[in-house]
Amino acid sequence: MQTIELENNPFPFKNKIKRIQGLKFPCYRLRIDLDSDSFRVFYGIENDIVFILRIIAKKDADKILKALKNIKFPPDIPQ
């Protein structure tokens, strides 16, 4: 299994990253293809902080895209 460190490099694979259009904040989708499964990691960046919003199977990506339009970003961070 491969480790991806978004903290040090929020755009690790330019060909697997897509900026999501139509949102009020910068949101990106990272495509992760494993042996027989495919996943999507949705994340946003605010002040050098990477917020992982969702990690889901590819088949559920369209439902999540609609839900992201109503998400509060950046999320509240407990102190």
C-alpha positions as a printed NumPy array, in Angstrom:
array([[  0.   ,   0.   ,   0.   ],
       [  1.233,   3.487,  -0.802],
       [  1.302,   6.339,   1.703],
       [  0.35 ,   9.807,   0.474],
       [  1.294,  12.775,   2.624],
       [ -1.004,  15.644,   1.733],
       [  0.4  ,  17.758,   4.562],
       [  3.796,  18.118,   2.881],
       [  2.496,  18.129,  -0.682],
       [ -1.241,  18.753,  -1.175],
       [ -0.903,  18.01 ,  -4.899],
       [  1.155,  14.777,  -4.953],
       [  0.044,  13.488,  -8.339],
       [ -0.986,  16.19 , -10.769],
       [ -2.732,  13.689, -13.052],
       [ -4.822,  12.262, -10.162],
       [ -5.912,  15.597,  -8.666],
       [ -8.889,  17.593,  -9.874],
       [-10.16 ,  20.892,  -8.528],
       [-13.88 ,  20.739,  -7.865],
       [-15.736,  23.576,  -9.59 ],
       [-18.841,  25.33 ,  -8.293],
       [-17.93 ,  25.448,  -4.593],
       [-17.383,  28.518,  -2.412],
       [-13.99 ,  27.233,  -1.246],
       [-11.025,  25.498,  -2.913],
       [-11.806,  21.774,  -2.887],
       [ -9.91 ,  18.99 ,  -4.599],
       [-10.468,  15.347,  -5.446],
       [ -7.632,  12.839,  -5.285],
       [ -8.183,   9.598,  -7.195],
       [ -6.79 ,   6.457,  -5.556],
       [ -6.907,   3.237,  -7.557],
       [ -6.147,   0.023,  -5.684],
       [ -6.153,  -3.52 ,  -7.075],
       [ -9.881,  -3.869,  -7.68 ],
       [-11.268,  -0.791,  -5.93 ],
       [-11.244,   2.906,  -6.668],
       [-11.624,   5.626,  -4.048],
       [-11.908,   9.385,  -3.977],
       [-10.452,  11.661,  -1.31 ],
       [-12.121,  15.069,  -1.165],
       [-10.098,  17.716,   0.62 ],
       [ -9.765,  21.457,   1.004],
       [ -6.862,  23.71 ,   1.936],
       [ -7.047,  26.766,   4.183],
       [ -4.008,  28.621,   5.576],
       [ -1.623,  25.709,   4.908],
       [ -3.978,  23.239,   6.639],
       [ -5.299,  20.301,   4.642],
       [ -8.839,  19.297,   5.654],
       [ -9.883,  15.796,   4.606],
       [-13.604,  16.163,   3.936],
       [-14.528,  12.673,   2.734],
       [-12.91 ,   9.408,   1.659],
       [-15.392,   7.376,  -0.35 ],
       [-15.771,   4.714,  -3.014],
       [-15.876,   6.028,  -6.569],
       [-19.479,   4.86 ,  -7.01 ],
       [-20.625,   7.292,  -4.275],
       [-18.685,  10.322,  -5.537],
       [-21.613,  12.05 ,  -7.27 ],
       [-23.718,  12.038,  -4.088],
       [-20.877,  13.576,  -2.098],
       [-20.249,  16.298,  -4.675],
       [-23.796,  17.54 ,  -4.185],
       [-23.381,  17.494,  -0.396],
       [-20.104,  19.456,  -0.554],
       [-21.949,  22.482,  -1.901],
       [-23.567,  22.912,   1.524],
       [-20.557,  22.16 ,   3.713],
       [-19.1  ,  24.776,   6.071],
       [-15.46 ,  25.374,   5.226],
       [-13.127,  25.502,   6.925],
       [-14.678,  23.312,   9.587],
       [-14.494,  24.387,  13.205],
       [-11.305,  23.126,  14.798],
       [-11.524,  22.254,  18.504],
       [ -8.907,  24.058,  20.552]])
